[in-house]
């Protein structure tokens, strides 16, 4: 089930909200059941994987947090949780990728090929795996107490607002809210406002820009102008798709009394790649920093070790997004630029230029890396980059499809919104009657547009 669907908007959400607020007690257990229904809507058996991961971490967290537990038992329990969680993720996400690449090597040396299984990737497994890991690691570090009841940890892992595409919420952030949270009309109203704005970003901007990107990337000879237009459209698609989903998730959390941290902060206004990762997918970048970069040594030790740690983190961050060499290249480029900027003192070499120039150069670098993120393979990515930097060329059919007045209008609107400081949380934080007068018709219009669209993907469901 996805947020931008009539089943969710007009059936699932109203029913869950109504029952939730009518219940005198047991709201966490009800939210867990509702979340399992939400998650199992597409493929019911995927629920068993999430349940297994949740039980594993609940048991291991209980052993780690037990009074008088020996250091050996605590380490064994932590190791079991990490191996179990990452083992599931590795099998479902990387087994086929690994087998295919090993078979390529086997073919070179004449060795027999390994069997390649056709494995369906469970939606959201990358997100809830990281959240489950954060629970056991935080209990081990003493940053959180072990959950007293299974319903606490199951509610945390399965909570449907952030379940399938984040933000990646840590247990120590939601633990107290699971035990006790406030429900106010103001909080509920802010949640509705954030959901409506995220919904509009997704339907009105991300989806049309996705059609432009698909048309250009699907062509054989887009030409230089169309190639740049296509990757810029993709930059708006992925930003408004993912940030729109995050806004909807945070808004839904508010409706149920939860305060979920923001996930984006005007990333295309970044003045360097270091700055970009402070603003883009904040929950992932901070997770990688706290649970991977710092344990690797962070910036302690030699400069070369720091650069190595940055490279490892970003390559693994790229692989987290998908089992494809394009994601490895995307992470490698970001890691290399981050290491270079660290060498310069956490700033870009073009930091000496005026701020608009720094923002523009950073955006161009991000666009180039988005090519690897969007392309199906490395050869396709390199071919697309060649089109971006080779003057002339271009298919008239692609031009007719992408340069329509509608697409140009949405592109301009996306650019205006993406390159300004105000985020949805800022707008919705102080609701007024004029704002509500805009939001309610906006929801009605967006919902009507949703019913007319046949193209409605959520990009991060693939990761």
C-alpha angles and dihedrals in degrees: 000000000000129000094237096063134097091236091059098038101045104025118018100039099044092047094047092047092048095049092042094056094042093055113097091201141353094060094144091053090048092049089051092053092045090049092052089052089049092049096043094048093096100035116003097198091063086073089071091060093053091045091051092050091048094050091047093053094043091054094042092045089052091053092047094048097041114121110256095012110160120242089243094054091045092053092046091051092048091048092050091052093048094046093045096048097041091041091060091046092047094050098047097037107031110022095089092042092050094045093050092051093046089051090054089055091044091054090055094054095035096248123147116270124249120238112264115214124206101233124182112222111233111234114253096006092129091054101044091042091059090046092050091048091051089058098056094038093050091048089050092049092047093244092120138023120244113262112263095205130037089229089064096058093036091053090049096050098040101037099139100216092069100018107103105027108013153196087224100238121194122224094238089060095053101029096091092040090054089054096042132358136160126244114203135164090238092053091047092049092050088050091053091048093050091047093051093049093047090047090052092048090054100044103032101039113012097050097049091045089049090058090053092049092048092050093052097041090045093056125090098218112021095161128225099286095044092045092057091043090049096051091045088052089051090051088057092043095054093041097048092038096052099032089045090054090047091050090051091047093050090045092051089049090055090051088059094042099261124129108211118188120250119264104198135040110184094296096183089063089066117131094203139009088258088056090046091060090052088058107032122076089343094184092058096044092050091045091053090046096050100037102032115013097047095043088052088057101271111211093334112117129015125356091244090056090051091052090048091051092050091050093049093048095049095044090051089044088055091050090049087064094055148331098258135104088236090068090047089054091046091053092043093055093048091046092049093050091046090052091048092050090047088055088053092050101272094304136102123254088242091056088109091069124083116283096255090055092049090050091049095049092047090050091052090052090050090049091053091051091047087063089068091044092054103036120093094226142005093257090053091048092050091047091052091049089051089056090050092056101034113087119229129009126097140145116261089214092059091048091052090051099048106032096065120136089246095053093044090051093050091045090054092047091049092050093049093050096041094051099054133082104237114098128192092261090056093051095044095042093084111033120197134179092257090052092051089048087060098040099054096054088042090058092048092049093046092049091051090050090049090059090055096049122094092179110071113139125160103218098203092054084077092060 
